[in-house]
Amino acid sequence: MINSSLDILFLVLAAIILLVGVLLAIAIVYLIMILRDASKASYFIRDTAKQINEFVYKPIVLVNSLLEKLAPLLEMVKNKGEDMAEAAVKKYSKGKKGKK
């Protein structure tokens, strides 16, 4: 069976090729598992970002746009309230002076 050093060389080369093939197969299996875990992680990150967008960002944008539309109305109410307060202070101070 093994008659010369060339036969031993071929046997050793075949064993090495077989060993490299097995190691590459194991490396590919690990790479597939790592990529699968990365895919799952990216799915969960995408899902979490979608929920944050839905429950945090969209209501903030909605409230912000609502406040921008209500700002002139709130400013008008503020000015009217200040005017009413000034009128009440003037009326109260005039009534108090008259009682003295």
Secondary structure, DSSP 8 states (H G I E B T S, - for coil): ---SHHHHHHHHHHHHHHHHHHHHHHHHHHHHHHHHHHHHHHHHHHHHHHHHIIIIIHHHHHHHHHHHHHHHHHHHHHHHHHHHHHHHHHHHHHHHHHH-
